[in-house]
Amino acid sequence: MTQTRRQQITGALIPIILAACGQGAQPGSGGAAPAGTAPGPQAVATRFPRQVQITYWKSLEGPRHDAQVKLTDDFNASRDDVKVTLEHVGAYNQAAEKLGVAIASGTTPDVMLLTVDSHMPSFARLGALHPLDEFARADKGAQFEKYYPTFIQNGQVNGKQYQIPFARSTPLLYLNRDLLRSAGLPEAAPGTWDEFVSLGQRIGRSGVLSAINGAPPAPYAAGPDWWIFQSMLWTFNGAYSDPQFAIKINTPESAQATQFLADMVHRHKAADASRSGQNEFLQGSRAFLTASTANLTQIEAGAGFRVGAAFMPGQKSRAVPGGGSGLSLLQPSAREKKEAGWEFIKTVTNTAATVYFSQATGYMPVRSDAMEHPDMKTFLEQHPNARVTLDQLQYVRTNDAIIGTPLANVKVGEALAKVLFEQANVQQTLDELARELKQNADQVATK
């Protein structure tokens, strides 16, 4: 990669590295130790005539960190011709910033964990990632067809494959089942957002919620999270954009979904506007939480009550976004390092590895054959909440295309914050957001 090209990429990355990307899927360093049993090292394999050393840059902490360390160690133990050095480079946004700097200086890693919905598409469009199609076609041992098609499609940009799914997630509705019982209510989850509001109002009137800062809270903390709201938007038949980047956020359907979110807080009193929903849920002050499947093990371990997990509510229809991250190869790496990186990627996403990683973290298995693995079957029998994350796969959709452009999700979050915290007019706020997102769409059209 020439210095001129590096400068072009770095300049274009300035807005990208600031983009927020599924914060609920980037928990803190606390949490339970990984569950399940790692696949362990296999017989030592050799492909390269001399040892190839590569660097893997990762995000995610707590049990998600521990599981990646284990998988990397096992890979190294199984190979005498490839050595992977794992480096933690911070949360997703911080990692993307460091990657931008590394591209400019010519010191990129060889394998990178990138978010599927914003950072990966942006880096791919800028030519910083190496297409994986050639490896997928040539390497039959990777059993590429076993990856879930939706997750594979999420890793494509302009018809090319730039990412293999690894830490994939969807939003879930978490329940404090003890609070529901204390309120004299069924422990079943609401099926629609209308039912969600009605149940929330009943819980609020029951007086079972613990006070926050001396005041009784609503049963749900509504935050300005673009990824969580993507599900609600779709269930009202709205959207941020269509697949061709045409902006849809200010259509009547999208406005109805946004108004419903605002009304939960300001009219129906079934929710409070809050950015601290998970902590408040774990403290027993909220009956409901919407958060990533990636938080499942941490939530179950941190709660002093019975945790339930359920599908995200529907309304006119039902749909949830696929989120999380996957593994990519960097374009500047030497050919031999790319080949070694592919060996690493296919190994840590093979059947046994995805079974282990799913059990240890709460992330979804990325391969269909993992569901037939005896360890996975036993695990799901013992952990019904984990089963919910897999059953919801039938409703997974690819995130709206505009979200994969620089700062789009930040702009959405800022608009939602105005509606939730400032009681801004919904239609006016969405019209302004649409104008901002249209600028993003025009930039994509010129590339």
Secondary structure, DSSP 4 states (H G I P E B T S, - for coil): --HHHHHHHHHHHHHHTT----GGGS--S-SPPPPS------S-B--SSSPEEEEEEE---THHHHHHHHHHHHHHHHBSSEEEEEEE--SHHHHHHHHHHHHHHT---SEEEEETTTHHHHHHHTT-EE--HHHHHH-GGG-GGGB-HHHHHHTEETTEE--EEEEEE-EEEEEEHHHHHHTT---PPPSBHHHHHHHHHHHHHHT-SPPBTTBPPPSEEE---HHHHHHHHHHTT--SB-TT--B-TTSHHHHHHHHHHHHHHHTS-SEEE-S-HHHHHHTT--SEEEEEGGGHHHHHHH-SS-EEEEPPPBSSS--EE-EEEEEEEETTS-HHHHHHHHHHHHHHTSHHHHHHHHHHH-PBPSBGGGGGSHHHHHHHHH-HHHHHHHHGGGGEEPPPGGGGSTTHHHHHHHHHHHHHHS---HHHHHHHHHHHHHHHHHHHHT-
